[in-house]
Amino acid sequence: MAEANTVLIGRKPAMNYVLACITLFHSGAKEVTVKARGKAISHAIDVVEVVRRRFLPDVKIKTINIGTDKVVPQAETDGQTNVSTIEITITR
Amino acid sequence: MAEANTVLIGRKPAMNYVLACITLFHSGAKEVTVKARGKAISHAIDVVEVVRRRFLPDVKIKTINIGTDKVVPQAETDGQTNVSTIEITITR
């Protein structure tokens, strides 16, 4: 169940996602993956930084991957657009 | 001169920074470091993705580092705030 320990960053306040990460670690997770797309990417970095600097100093960043997702727009525009993605895996 | 091959991402259109990266590579740079803070982080990812997917497919991501900078606000507010940073080094 690798996908179980994933926190997908959206538009809620960063502290919500920080709490989600901390809860996962406290419930026994060894690894948590933080994912975000588009403008939420900067929030993802904020979340990881707050988790490891303020709450869980023993948490280390294992991997950071960036990529591109294709998005098919709902409105009738010309074809698809691309959106950048990030996946940060942190371990303790 | 490690610092010479650095592109600092700000508020200009992403394509400006993409061009800056490509120009550095074409002028002989083996490595280019893309740096950003705060909300510009998602633009930094966009820039790197456009460079390597559209223009220079031989470019690889070498390292991605994230961190926190302390910012002393200019107005009289209560103390400092933190801002997240990212540094992406790409090579060809």
N, CA and C atoms of all chains as a GROMACS GRO file, in nm:
protein
  552
    1MET      N    1   0.084  -0.120   0.000
    1MET     CA    2   0.000   0.000   0.000
    1MET      C    3   0.088   0.125   0.000
    2ALA      N    4   0.167   0.140  -0.105
    2ALA     CA    5   0.256   0.255  -0.111
    2ALA      C    6   0.176   0.384  -0.125
    3GLU      N    7   0.061   0.374  -0.192
    3GLU     CA    8  -0.017   0.494  -0.218
    3GLU      C    9  -0.089   0.546  -0.093
    4ALA      N   10  -0.096   0.462   0.010
    4ALA     CA   11  -0.172   0.502   0.127
    4ALA      C   12  -0.111   0.623   0.197
    5ASN      N   13   0.022   0.629   0.200
    5ASN     CA   14   0.088   0.735   0.274
    5ASN      C   15   0.119   0.855   0.187
    6THR      N   16   0.020   0.901   0.115
    6THR     CA   17   0.040   1.014   0.025
    6THR      C   18  -0.046   1.131   0.070
    7VAL      N   19   0.014   1.248   0.072
    7VAL     CA   20  -0.060   1.371   0.103
    7VAL      C   21  -0.062   1.455  -0.024
    8LEU      N   22  -0.182   1.478  -0.077
    8LEU     CA   23  -0.196   1.556  -0.199
    8LEU      C   24  -0.227   1.701  -0.162
    9ILE      N   25  -0.139   1.792  -0.200
    9ILE     CA   26  -0.151   1.932  -0.158
    9ILE      C   27  -0.249   2.005  -0.249
   10GLY      N   28  -0.345   2.072  -0.189
   10GLY     CA   29  -0.441   2.151  -0.265
   10GLY      C   30  -0.444   2.294  -0.216
   11ARG      N   31  -0.563   2.349  -0.202
   11ARG     CA   32  -0.575   2.492  -0.171
   11ARG      C   33  -0.605   2.522  -0.025
   12LYS      N   34  -0.610   2.420   0.058
   12LYS     CA   35  -0.636   2.448   0.199
   12LYS      C   36  -0.512   2.510   0.264
   13PRO      N   37  -0.528   2.564   0.386
   13PRO     CA   38  -0.410   2.620   0.454
   13PRO      C   39  -0.302   2.513   0.472
   14ALA      N   40  -0.175   2.556   0.460
   14ALA     CA   41  -0.063   2.462   0.466
   14ALA      C   42  -0.067   2.378   0.593
   15MET      N   43  -0.113   2.438   0.703
   15MET     CA   44  -0.108   2.366   0.830
   15MET      C   45  -0.195   2.240   0.828
   16ASN      N   46  -0.302   2.240   0.748
   16ASN     CA   47  -0.383   2.118   0.734
   16ASN      C   48  -0.299   2.002   0.683
   17TYR      N   49  -0.216   2.030   0.582
   17TYR     CA   50  -0.135   1.924   0.522
   17TYR      C   51  -0.019   1.886   0.613
   18VAL      N   52   0.033   1.985   0.687
   18VAL     CA   53   0.138   1.955   0.785
   18VAL      C   54   0.084   1.856   0.887
   19LEU      N   55  -0.037   1.882   0.937
   19LEU     CA   56  -0.100   1.792   1.033
   19LEU      C   57  -0.121   1.654   0.973
   20ALA      N   58  -0.162   1.649   0.846
   20ALA     CA   59  -0.183   1.519   0.782
   20ALA      C   60  -0.054   1.438   0.778
   21CYS      N   61   0.057   1.506   0.746
   21CYS     CA   62   0.187   1.436   0.743
   21CYS      C   63   0.224   1.385   0.882
   22ILE      N   64   0.209   1.472   0.983
   22ILE     CA   65   0.247   1.434   1.118
   22ILE      C   66   0.162   1.318   1.167
   23THR      N   67   0.033   1.322   1.134
   23THR     CA   68  -0.056   1.213   1.174
   23THR      C   69  -0.012   1.081   1.111
   24LEU      N   70   0.025   1.085   0.983
   24LEU     CA   71   0.071   0.963   0.917
   24LEU      C   72   0.196   0.907   0.986
   25PHE      N   73   0.291   0.995   1.017
   25PHE     CA   74   0.412   0.947   1.083
   25PHE      C   75   0.379   0.890   1.221
   26HIS      N   76   0.290   0.957   1.293
   26HIS     CA   77   0.256   0.911   1.428
   26HIS      C   78   0.178   0.781   1.426
   27SER      N   79   0.110   0.753   1.313
   27SER     CA   80   0.037   0.627   1.305
   27SER      C   81   0.127   0.516   1.252
   28GLY      N   82   0.257   0.540   1.245
   28GLY     CA   83   0.350   0.432   1.216
   28GLY      C   84   0.411   0.435   1.077
   29ALA      N   85   0.377   0.534   0.994
   29ALA     CA   86   0.433   0.538   0.859
   29ALA      C   87   0.583   0.567   0.866
   30LYS      N   88   0.659   0.498   0.782
   30LYS     CA   89   0.804   0.524   0.774
   30LYS      C   90   0.832   0.626   0.664
   31GLU      N   91   0.743   0.633   0.568
   31GLU     CA   92   0.761   0.723   0.455
   31GLU      C   93   0.630   0.793   0.425
   32VAL      N   94   0.639   0.920   0.392
   32VAL     CA   95   0.520   0.993   0.347
   32VAL      C   96   0.558   1.064   0.217
   33THR      N   97   0.469   1.054   0.118
   33THR     CA   98   0.491   1.121  -0.009
   33THR      C   99   0.398   1.240  -0.021
   34VAL      N  100   0.456   1.356  -0.046
   34VAL     CA  101   0.380   1.479  -0.063
   34VAL      C  102   0.376   1.509  -0.212
   35LYS      N  103   0.254   1.520  -0.268
   35LYS     CA  104   0.240   1.546  -0.411
   35LYS      C  105   0.168   1.677  -0.434
   36ALA      N  106   0.203   1.746  -0.542
   36ALA     CA  107   0.134   1.870  -0.577
   36ALA      C  108   0.149   1.895  -0.725
   37ARG      N  109   0.060   1.977  -0.780
   37ARG     CA  110   0.067   2.018  -0.920
   37ARG      C  111   0.050   2.169  -0.930
   38GLY      N  112   0.109   2.224  -1.033
   38GLY     CA  113   0.088   2.366  -1.064
   38GLY      C  114   0.127   2.458  -0.949
   39LYS      N  115   0.039   2.553  -0.920
   39LYS     CA  116   0.073   2.654  -0.819
   39LYS      C  117   0.083   2.597  -0.679
   40ALA      N  118   0.026   2.478  -0.657
   40ALA     CA  119   0.034   2.418  -0.524
   40ALA      C  120   0.174   2.366  -0.493
   41ILE      N  121   0.263   2.365  -0.595
   41ILE     CA  122   0.398   2.313  -0.573
   41ILE      C  123   0.470   2.391  -0.464
   42SER      N  124   0.457   2.524  -0.466
   42SER     CA  125   0.527   2.601  -0.362
   42SER      C  126   0.470   2.571  -0.224
   43HIS      N  127   0.339   2.542  -0.217
   43HIS     CA  128   0.283   2.501  -0.088
   43HIS      C  129   0.339   2.368  -0.041
   44ALA      N  130   0.362   2.277  -0.137
   44ALA     CA  131   0.418   2.146  -0.101
   44ALA      C  132   0.553   2.163  -0.033
   45ILE      N  133   0.637   2.252  -0.089
   45ILE     CA  134   0.769   2.277  -0.029
   45ILE      C  135   0.751   2.336   0.110
   46ASP      N  136   0.658   2.432   0.123
   46ASP     CA  137   0.631   2.490   0.254
   46ASP      C  138   0.594   2.382   0.355
   47VAL      N  139   0.505   2.291   0.314
   47VAL     CA  140   0.458   2.187   0.405
   47VAL      C  141   0.574   2.100   0.452
   48VAL      N  142   0.658   2.056   0.355
   48VAL     CA  143   0.771   1.970   0.391
   48VAL      C  144   0.866   2.044   0.484
   49GLU      N  145   0.891   2.172   0.455
   49GLU     CA  146   0.984   2.250   0.538
   49GLU      C  147   0.930   2.267   0.680
   50VAL      N  148   0.800   2.294   0.693
   50VAL     CA  149   0.743   2.312   0.827
   50VAL      C  150   0.747   2.180   0.904
   51VAL      N  151   0.715   2.069   0.835
   51VAL     CA  152   0.716   1.939   0.903
   51VAL      C  153   0.855   1.911   0.958
   52ARG      N  154   0.959   1.929   0.875
   52ARG     CA  155   1.090   1.884   0.921
   52ARG      C  156   1.162   1.989   1.006
   53ARG      N  157   1.129   2.115   0.991
   53ARG     CA  158   1.200   2.215   1.071
   53ARG      C  159   1.131   2.246   1.202
   54ARG      N  160   0.998   2.241   1.203
   54ARG     CA  161   0.932   2.280   1.326
   54ARG      C  162   0.885   2.162   1.410
   55PHE      N  163   0.838   2.055   1.342
   55PHE     CA  164   0.770   1.951   1.419
   55PHE      C  165   0.849   1.821   1.431
   56LEU      N  166   0.906   1.773   1.325
   56LEU     CA  167   0.972   1.643   1.328
   56LEU      C  168   1.114   1.658   1.272
   57PRO      N  169   1.208   1.701   1.358
   57PRO     CA  170   1.344   1.727   1.308
   57PRO      C  171   1.416   1.602   1.259
   58ASP      N  172   1.364   1.482   1.296
   58ASP     CA  173   1.430   1.360   1.250
   58ASP      C  174   1.384   1.318   1.111
   59VAL      N  175   1.295   1.394   1.051
   59VAL     CA  176   1.247   1.362   0.917
   59VAL      C  177   1.350   1.408   0.814
   60LYS      N  178   1.381   1.318   0.721
   60LYS     CA  179   1.477   1.351   0.614
   60LYS      C  180   1.406   1.345   0.479
   61ILE      N  181   1.456   1.427   0.386
   61ILE     CA  182   1.403   1.420   0.250
   61ILE      C  183   1.472   1.306   0.177
   62LYS      N  184   1.393   1.212   0.126
   62LYS     CA  185   1.451   1.096   0.057
   62LYS      C  186   1.468   1.127  -0.092
   63THR      N  187   1.360   1.161  -0.158
   63THR     CA  188   1.369   1.192  -0.300
   63THR      C  189   1.276   1.309  -0.333
   64ILE      N  190   1.316   1.383  -0.436
   64ILE     CA  191   1.229   1.486  -0.493
   64ILE      C  192   1.224   1.461  -0.643
   65ASN      N  193   1.106   1.438  -0.695
   65ASN     CA  194   1.090   1.419  -0.839
   65ASN      C  195   0.999   1.527  -0.896
   66ILE      N  196   1.036   1.578  -1.012
   66ILE     CA  197   0.946   1.670  -1.080
   66ILE      C  198   0.908   1.611  -1.214
   67GLY      N  199   0.795   1.652  -1.266
   67GLY     CA  200   0.748   1.598  -1.393
   67GLY      C  201   0.642   1.685  -1.453
   68THR      N  202   0.582   1.634  -1.559
   68THR     CA  203   0.478   1.709  -1.630
   68THR      C  204   0.356   1.620  -1.650
   69ASP      N  205   0.240   1.673  -1.617
   69ASP     CA  206   0.114   1.604  -1.646
   69ASP      C  207   0.045   1.676  -1.760
   70LYS      N  208  -0.019   1.599  -1.846
   70LYS     CA  209  -0.100   1.659  -1.950
   70LYS      C  210  -0.240   1.678  -1.898
   71VAL      N  211  -0.293   1.797  -1.920
   71VAL     CA  212  -0.428   1.828  -1.874
   71VAL      C  213  -0.515   1.857  -1.996
   72VAL      N  214  -0.625   1.786  -2.006
   72VAL     CA  215  -0.720   1.815  -2.114
   72VAL      C  216  -0.820   1.916  -2.060
   73PRO      N  217  -0.820   2.036  -2.116
   73PRO     CA  218  -0.908   2.139  -2.061
   73PRO      C  219  -1.054   2.105  -2.086
   74GLN      N  220  -1.138   2.147  -1.995
   74GLN     CA  221  -1.281   2.118  -2.009
   74GLN      C  222  -1.346   2.208  -2.112
   75ALA      N  223  -1.306   2.333  -2.114
   75ALA     CA  224  -1.363   2.424  -2.214
   75ALA      C  225  -1.304   2.391  -2.351
   76GLU      N  226  -1.368   2.442  -2.455
   76GLU     CA  227  -1.320   2.414  -2.590
   76GLU      C  228  -1.206   2.508  -2.626
   77THR      N  229  -1.086   2.470  -2.586
   77THR     CA  230  -0.969   2.547  -2.626
   77THR      C  231  -0.887   2.459  -2.719
   78ASP      N  232  -0.776   2.510  -2.764
   78ASP     CA  233  -0.699   2.435  -2.862
   78ASP      C  234  -0.609   2.333  -2.794
   79GLY      N  235  -0.662   2.213  -2.782
   79GLY     CA  236  -0.580   2.101  -2.735
   79GLY      C  237  -0.548   2.106  -2.588
   80GLN      N  238  -0.443   2.033  -2.552
   80GLN     CA  239  -0.412   2.012  -2.411
   80GLN      C  240  -0.312   2.116  -2.362
   81THR      N  241  -0.306   2.127  -2.230
   81THR     CA  242  -0.202   2.207  -2.169
   81THR      C  243  -0.121   2.117  -2.077
   82ASN      N  244  -0.006   2.164  -2.037
   82ASN     CA  245   0.079   2.088  -1.947
   82ASN      C  246   0.079   2.151  -1.810
   83VAL      N  247   0.092   2.069  -1.708
   83VAL     CA  248   0.106   2.122  -1.573
   83VAL      C  249   0.222   2.048  -1.506
   84SER      N  250   0.304   2.124  -1.435
   84SER     CA  251   0.419   2.063  -1.367
   84SER      C  252   0.374   1.995  -1.239
   85THR      N  253   0.446   1.891  -1.202
   85THR     CA  254   0.413   1.818  -1.080
   85THR      C  255   0.539   1.800  -0.995
   86ILE      N  256   0.518   1.777  -0.868
   86ILE     CA  257   0.630   1.745  -0.780
   86ILE      C  258   0.587   1.635  -0.685
   87GLU      N  259   0.682   1.548  -0.653
   87GLU     CA  260   0.660   1.442  -0.554
   87GLU      C  261   0.778   1.443  -0.459
   88ILE      N  262   0.752   1.471  -0.334
   88ILE     CA  263   0.860   1.472  -0.234
   88ILE      C  264   0.835   1.359  -0.137
   89THR      N  265   0.930   1.267  -0.125
   89THR     CA  266   0.918   1.158  -0.029
   89THR      C  267   1.005   1.188   0.092
   90ILE      N  268   0.942   1.189   0.209
   90ILE     CA  269   1.016   1.215   0.332
   90ILE      C  270   1.009   1.090   0.420
   91THR      N  271   1.118   1.062   0.493
   91THR     CA  272   1.125   0.944   0.579
   91THR      C  273   1.172   0.986   0.718
   92ARG      N  274   1.146   0.898   0.814
   92ARG     CA  275   1.204   0.922   0.947
   92ARG      C  276   1.269   0.795   0.997
   93MET      N  277   3.378   2.980  -1.083
   93MET     CA  278   3.260   3.066  -1.101
   93MET      C  279   3.134   2.980  -1.102
   94ALA      N  280   3.110   2.909  -0.993
   94ALA     CA  281   2.991   2.825  -0.989
   94ALA      C  282   2.864   2.910  -0.993
   95GLU      N  283   2.872   3.028  -0.934
   95GLU     CA  284   2.753   3.113  -0.924
   95GLU      C  285   2.714   3.175  -1.057
   96ALA      N  286   2.806   3.173  -1.154
   96ALA     CA  287   2.778   3.240  -1.280
   96ALA      C  288   2.662   3.176  -1.355
   97ASN      N  289   2.652   3.044  -1.347
   97ASN     CA  290   2.551   2.974  -1.426
   97ASN      C  291   2.423   2.954  -1.346
   98THR      N  292   2.376   3.061  -1.286
   98THR     CA  293   2.255   3.052  -1.205
   98THR      C  294   2.145   3.138  -1.267
   99VAL      N  295   2.026   3.083  -1.274
   99VAL     CA  296   1.910   3.158  -1.322
   99VAL      C  297   1.815   3.172  -1.203
  100LEU      N  298   1.792   3.297  -1.162
  100LEU     CA  299   1.704   3.323  -1.048
  100LEU      C  300   1.564   3.355  -1.101
  101ILE      N  301   1.468   3.274  -1.063
  101ILE     CA  302   1.332   3.287  -1.117
  101ILE      C  303   1.255   3.394  -1.039
  102GLY      N  304   1.196   3.487  -1.114
  102GLY     CA  305   1.116   3.593  -1.053
  102GLY      C  306   0.977   3.596  -1.114
  103ARG      N  307   0.929   3.715  -1.141
  103ARG     CA  308   0.789   3.728  -1.186
  103ARG      C  309   0.772   3.747  -1.335
  104LYS      N  310   0.880   3.740  -1.410
  104LYS     CA  311   0.866   3.755  -1.555
  104LYS      C  312   0.803   3.628  -1.615
  105PRO      N  313   0.762   3.634  -1.742
  105PRO     CA  314   0.708   3.514  -1.805
  105PRO      C  315   0.811   3.402  -1.805
  106ALA      N  316   0.762   3.279  -1.788
  106ALA     CA  317   0.852   3.164  -1.775
  106ALA      C  318   0.946   3.154  -1.894
  107MET      N  319   0.899   3.191  -2.013
  107MET     CA  320   0.981   3.173  -2.133
  107MET      C  321   1.110   3.256  -2.128
  108ASN      N  322   1.107   3.369  -2.056
  108ASN     CA  323   1.230   3.448  -2.039
  108ASN      C  324   1.338   3.364  -1.971
  109TYR      N  325   1.299   3.293  -1.867
  109TYR     CA  326   1.397   3.214  -1.791
  109TYR      C  327   1.438   3.090  -1.869
  110VAL      N  328   1.343   3.034  -1.947
  110VAL     CA  329   1.376   2.920  -2.032
  110VAL      C  330   1.487   2.961  -2.130
  111LEU      N  331   1.468   3.079  -2.191
  111LEU     CA  332   1.568   3.130  -2.284
  111LEU      C  333   1.701   3.153  -2.216
  112ALA      N  334   1.698   3.203  -2.093
  112ALA     CA  335   1.822   3.227  -2.018
  112ALA      C  336   1.897   3.096  -1.998
  113CYS      N  337   1.824   2.989  -1.961
  113CYS     CA  338   1.888   2.858  -1.942
  113CYS      C  339   1.949   2.808  -2.072
  114ILE      N  340   1.871   2.817  -2.181
  114ILE     CA  341   1.918   2.766  -2.309
  114ILE      C  342   2.042   2.843  -2.354
  115THR      N  343   2.040   2.975  -2.333
  115THR     CA  344   2.156   3.057  -2.371
  115THR      C  345   2.279   3.014  -2.293
  116LEU      N  346   2.263   2.987  -2.164
  116LEU     CA  347   2.377   2.944  -2.084
  116LEU      C  348   2.435   2.813  -2.137
  117PHE      N  349   2.346   2.719  -2.168
  117PHE     CA  350   2.395   2.590  -2.220
  117PHE      C  351   2.464   2.610  -2.354
  118HIS      N  352   2.407   2.695  -2.440
  118HIS     CA  353   2.465   2.714  -2.572
  118HIS      C  354   2.597   2.788  -2.566
  119SER      N  355   2.620   2.864  -2.458
  119SER     CA  356   2.748   2.934  -2.444
  119SER      C  357   2.849   2.846  -2.374
  120GLY      N  358   2.818   2.717  -2.359
  120GLY     CA  359   2.919   2.623  -2.312
  120GLY      C  360   2.903   2.574  -2.169
  121ALA      N  361   2.801   2.619  -2.098
  121ALA     CA  362   2.784   2.575  -1.960
  121ALA      C  363   2.749   2.426  -1.957
  122LYS      N  364   2.809   2.355  -1.861
  122LYS     CA  365   2.776   2.213  -1.845
  122LYS      C  366   2.664   2.196  -1.742
  123GLU      N  367   2.653   2.293  -1.654
  123GLU     CA  368   2.553   2.288  -1.547
  123GLU      C  369   2.485   2.422  -1.534
  124VAL      N  370   2.356   2.421  -1.512
  124VAL     CA  371   2.284   2.545  -1.484
  124VAL      C  372   2.202   2.522  -1.358
  125THR      N  373   2.207   2.618  -1.266
  125THR     CA  374   2.129   2.608  -1.143
  125THR      C  375   2.012   2.705  -1.150
  126VAL      N  376   1.893   2.654  -1.130
  126VAL     CA  377   1.772   2.736  -1.130
  126VAL      C  378   1.729   2.754  -0.984
  127LYS      N  379   1.719   2.879  -0.941
  127LYS     CA  380   1.682   2.906  -0.802
  127LYS      C  381   1.552   2.985  -0.795
  128ALA      N  382   1.474   2.961  -0.692
  128ALA     CA  383   1.351   3.037  -0.672
  128ALA      C  384   1.313   3.035  -0.526
  129ARG      N  385   1.231   3.132  -0.487
  129ARG     CA  386   1.178   3.138  -0.350
  129ARG      C  387   1.028   3.159  -0.357
  130GLY      N  388   0.960   3.113  -0.253
  130GLY     CA  389   0.817   3.141  -0.237
  130GLY      C  390   0.734   3.094  -0.354
  131LYS      N  391   0.645   3.182  -0.399
  131LYS     CA  392   0.552   3.143  -0.505
  131LYS      C  393   0.620   3.120  -0.639
  132ALA      N  394   0.742   3.171  -0.654
  132ALA     CA  395   0.813   3.149  -0.781
  132ALA      C  396   0.861   3.006  -0.795
  133ILE      N  397   0.851   2.926  -0.688
  133ILE     CA  398   0.899   2.788  -0.694
  133ILE      C  399   0.827   2.710  -0.803
  134SER      N  400   0.696   2.727  -0.813
  134SER     CA  401   0.624   2.650  -0.916
  134SER      C  402   0.667   2.694  -1.056
  135HIS      N  403   0.703   2.823  -1.071
  135HIS     CA  404   0.756   2.867  -1.201
  135HIS      C  405   0.891   2.802  -1.231
  136ALA      N  406   0.972   2.784  -1.127
  136ALA     CA  407   1.104   2.722  -1.148
  136ALA      C  408   1.087   2.582  -1.204
  137ILE      N  409   0.991   2.507  -1.149
  137ILE     CA  410   0.965   2.371  -1.199
  137ILE      C  411   0.919   2.379  -1.344
  138ASP      N  412   0.829   2.474  -1.373
  138ASP     CA  413   0.782   2.491  -1.511
  138ASP      C  414   0.901   2.515  -1.605
  139VAL      N  415   0.990   2.605  -1.564
  139VAL     CA  416   1.104   2.641  -1.650
  139VAL      C  417   1.189   2.517  -1.678
  140VAL      N  418   1.221   2.442  -1.573
  140VAL     CA  419   1.305   2.323  -1.591
  140VAL      C  420   1.235   2.222  -1.682
  141GLU      N  421   1.106   2.205  -1.663
  141GLU     CA  422   1.032   2.107  -1.744
  141GLU      C  423   1.028   2.149  -1.890
  142VAL      N  424   1.007   2.278  -1.916
  142VAL     CA  425   1.002   2.325  -2.054
  142VAL      C  426   1.140   2.310  -2.120
  143VAL      N  427   1.246   2.345  -2.045
  143VAL     CA  428   1.381   2.332  -2.101
  143VAL      C  429   1.408   2.189  -2.142
  144ARG      N  430   1.378   2.094  -2.052
  144ARG     CA  431   1.422   1.958  -2.083
  144ARG      C  432   1.323   1.883  -2.169
  145ARG      N  433   1.196   1.920  -2.169
  145ARG     CA  434   1.102   1.845  -2.251
  145ARG      C  435   1.084   1.904  -2.390
  146ARG      N  436   1.093   2.035  -2.402
  146ARG     CA  437   1.067   2.093  -2.531
  146ARG      C  438   1.194   2.129  -2.608
  147PHE      N  439   1.297   2.180  -2.537
  147PHE     CA  440   1.410   2.236  -2.609
  147PHE      C  441   1.537   2.153  -2.604
  148LEU      N  442   1.574   2.105  -2.490
  148LEU     CA  443   1.700   2.034  -2.475
  148LEU      C  444   1.675   1.897  -2.411
  149PRO      N  445   1.636   1.797  -2.491
  149PRO     CA  446   1.601   1.667  -2.433
  149PRO      C  447   1.719   1.596  -2.368
  150ASP      N  448   1.843   1.640  -2.398
  150ASP     CA  449   1.958   1.574  -2.337
  150ASP      C  450   1.990   1.630  -2.199
  151VAL      N  451   1.913   1.727  -2.154
  151VAL     CA  452   1.937   1.784  -2.022
  151VAL      C  453   1.877   1.693  -1.915
  152LYS      N  454   1.958   1.666  -1.812
  152LYS     CA  455   1.912   1.582  -1.701
  152LYS      C  456   1.908   1.663  -1.572
  153ILE      N  457   1.820   1.624  -1.483
  153ILE     CA  458   1.818   1.688  -1.352
  153ILE      C  459   1.922   1.621  -1.264
  154LYS      N  460   2.013   1.702  -1.211
  154LYS     CA  461   2.120   1.646  -1.129
  154LYS      C  462   2.077   1.644  -0.983
  155THR      N  463   2.042   1.757  -0.929
  155THR     CA  464   2.000   1.762  -0.789
  155THR      C  465   1.885   1.861  -0.774
  156ILE      N  466   1.800   1.833  -0.675
  156ILE     CA  467   1.696   1.927  -0.635
  156ILE      C  468   1.710   1.944  -0.484
  157ASN      N  469   1.732   2.066  -0.440
  157ASN     CA  470   1.740   2.092  -0.296
  157ASN      C  471   1.632   2.191  -0.257
  158ILE      N  472   1.570   2.166  -0.142
  158ILE     CA  473   1.476   2.264  -0.090
  158ILE      C  474   1.527   2.311   0.045
  159GLY      N  475   1.485   2.430   0.084
  159GLY     CA  476   1.532   2.486   0.209
  159GLY      C  477   1.443   2.600   0.254
  160THR      N  478   1.487   2.668   0.359
  160THR     CA  479   1.410   2.779   0.413
  160THR      C  480   1.502   2.899   0.431
  161ASP      N  481   1.457   3.014   0.385
  161ASP     CA  482   1.528   3.140   0.410
  161ASP      C  483   1.450   3.221   0.511
  162LYS      N  484   1.522   3.290   0.597
  162LYS     CA  485   1.457   3.382   0.690
  162LYS      C  486   1.446   3.519   0.624
  163VAL      N  487   1.330   3.578   0.632
  163VAL     CA  488   1.308   3.708   0.572
  163VAL      C  489   1.272   3.806   0.683
  164VAL      N  490   1.345   3.916   0.691
  164VAL     CA  491   1.312   4.020   0.788
  164VAL      C  492   1.221   4.119   0.718
  165PRO      N  493   1.096   4.130   0.761
  165PRO     CA  494   1.003   4.218   0.692
  165PRO      C  495   1.041   4.365   0.709
  166GLN      N  496   1.012   4.442   0.605
  166GLN     CA  497   1.049   4.583   0.611
  166GLN      C  498   0.955   4.662   0.700
  167ALA      N  499   0.827   4.628   0.696
  167ALA     CA  500   0.733   4.698   0.782
  167ALA      C  501   0.751   4.650   0.927
  168GLU      N  502   0.694   4.724   1.019
  168GLU     CA  503   0.709   4.686   1.160
  168GLU      C  504   0.607   4.579   1.195
  169THR      N  505   0.642   4.455   1.167
  169THR     CA  506   0.556   4.345   1.209
  169THR      C  507   0.631   4.267   1.315
  170ASP      N  508   0.570   4.162   1.363
  170ASP     CA  509   0.632   4.091   1.474
  170ASP      C  510   0.734   3.989   1.425
  171GLY      N  511   0.858   4.034   1.416
  171GLY     CA  512   0.968   3.943   1.388
  171GLY      C  513   0.976   3.898   1.244
  172GLN      N  514   1.048   3.789   1.223
  172GLN     CA  515   1.079   3.743   1.088
  172GLN      C  516   0.977   3.643   1.038
  173THR      N  517   0.976   3.626   0.909
  173THR     CA  518   0.897   3.519   0.850
  173THR      C  519   0.992   3.428   0.772
  174ASN      N  520   0.942   3.312   0.739
  174ASN     CA  521   1.022   3.216   0.664
  174ASN      C  522   0.969   3.206   0.522
  175VAL      N  523   1.060   3.182   0.429
  175VAL     CA  524   1.018   3.158   0.292
  175VAL      C  525   1.093   3.033   0.241
  176SER      N  526   1.020   2.948   0.172
  176SER     CA  527   1.082   2.827   0.118
  176SER      C  528   1.161   2.858  -0.007
  177THR      N  529   1.266   2.780  -0.029
  177THR     CA  530   1.350   2.800  -0.146
  177THR      C  531   1.369   2.667  -0.219
  178ILE      N  532   1.404   2.676  -0.345
  178ILE     CA  533   1.438   2.555  -0.420
  178ILE      C  534   1.557   2.586  -0.509
  179GLU      N  535   1.644   2.486  -0.525
  179GLU     CA  536   1.758   2.496  -0.616
  179GLU      C  537   1.760   2.370  -0.700
  180ILE      N  538   1.745   2.385  -0.829
  180ILE     CA  539   1.746   2.271  -0.920
  180ILE      C  540   1.868   2.285  -1.010
  181THR      N  541   1.956   2.185  -1.006
  181THR     CA  542   2.073   2.186  -1.092
  181THR      C  543   2.049   2.090  -1.208
  182ILE      N  544   2.061   2.142  -1.330
  182ILE     CA  545   2.043   2.058  -1.448
  182ILE      C  546   2.175   2.055  -1.525
  183THR      N  547   2.203   1.939  -1.585
  183THR     CA  548   2.328   1.922  -1.659
  183THR      C  549   2.297   1.865  -1.797
  184ARG      N  550   2.394   1.879  -1.888
  184ARG     CA  551   2.379   1.811  -2.017
  184ARG      C  552   2.510   1.742  -2.051
   0.00000   0.00000   0.00000
